[in-house]
Structures are given as structure tokens and as C-alpha cells.
Amino acid sequence: MVLQERRNVQRYGFQADVEIEFEGKILRSFLTDVSAEGVFIIAANPLWIGAKFQLRILLGEPIRATCVVTRVAMGKGMGVRFAELSVEDRERLDRLLAALSV
């Protein structure tokens, strides 16, 4: 059986450290891919589908976003969608994606 790709945007393999702020706690991890719509975060104990949290992608100038978990791969991590980004953070994300696309 062939699984249909549901994403409409290009994903890029990319690793960066991240901080997840959830229920007053800061969890540190890293992401393994990024797109205009979200990221995949490595997490041995991922949050649940629908969980909403604050994400900081720790680059020279961090990218901050409110995210929602859309997919969980137990023991591996979670796919998350960007729910809210400021104009400045969207611009930083767009610059990152442009650099990865070359």
C-alpha cells in the first residue's frame, strides 16, 4: 500500500536545538526537519495530538512560535504545526527556508 503525502509544502532536513515551553516547564530537544507549516521534534515522551505550546528554534536569532501537535510517533517524536508566528518570526522562518532551498 502506498501512503499519500498529505503535506502541500516542501520539507527540508535541518537540525536545530529547540526549547518547548509547556505548562510552565521548559523542555529542550531538537528538530530534524522544517517547513513553512511546521517542524518534527525529537522527543522520547512526546506531547499528545492537539497539545498547544510555545516553541523557540534556537538559531542566531531565535524563531518563536505557538505550535500545535498534529502527529505523534511514540518513542521518536512529534510533528507540530505553526499556529501563530509574529511577522518578524515568519520573516526569519522564510529566510531560513530560502537558504535551505538552494
N, C-alpha and C positions, 0 to 999 in steps of 0.2 A: 504494500500500500504506500503510495506517495503522499506525503503531507504537503498541503498547500501553504506557501509562505503568506502570512497574514499582514505583514508589515508593508507599508507603502513607501517607506523611506530607506535610504541606504544606511546600513550599519557599518561601523569601522572598528576593527580590532584596535584597542587602545587601553593601556593600563594607567591608572592614576589612583593615588590614595584618596579615600573619602571619609567624611565624618557624617554619621547619621544621628540626628537628634530626634529621639522618640521618648515620650513620656518622661521628660526631664533628664534623660540619660544620653550620654554621647557614646556611640559605638564607632569604632574605627575598623575600616575594611578597605577593599579596593575594587575598582570596576574593571571589567575585561572587554567591554565594547560600549560604544556610544553612538547615538543617532540624534536627529533633530527632535525626536519624540521621547527619548529616554535612554536608560543605561541598564546593563546587567551587573549586579553587585554580588561578589563572592560573600557567602555567609553560611556558616555551618548550621546556624539556627535562624533561618530567615523569618521575617515578619509574615503575616498572613495576607492573603489577597484582600485588597480594599484598605489595608492599613495606610495611613497618611503620615508623612514625616518630613522633616527638613533635611535636605542634603547639601553638603558642601563638597565640591570636587576641588581637591587641594592642588591647584596649579599656582603659578607665579601670582596671578590674581584669581582668587577662588571664584568658582561659579556656584551660586546659591540658587536652590530651587525647592519648592514644595513638591513632593512626589507622592505617588500612589502605587502600591504594589499591584501588578497585574498578572504576574506569573511566579510560581514557586517551584523550584527544583530542589527537593529535600536533600540535605547534605551537600548541596552545591551552592545555591544562592537564590537570587530573586531578580526578576525583570521588573523594572519600575518605569512609570510614565511621568514625564514632567507635567504637573498640574498647574503650577504658577512659576513664572520667571519674570523678574523685572526686565525692563527694556535693556538695561546695561548688561545683565546676566545673559539675556538672549543674544546680544551682540557678541559677548565673549564666547558663547557656545558656537555661534555661527562662524566666528574666526577660527576656532579650533577645528570645526568640521571642514572648513575650506582648506586648512593646512593639511588635514588628513587625506583629502581627496586628490592630492597631487602625487 
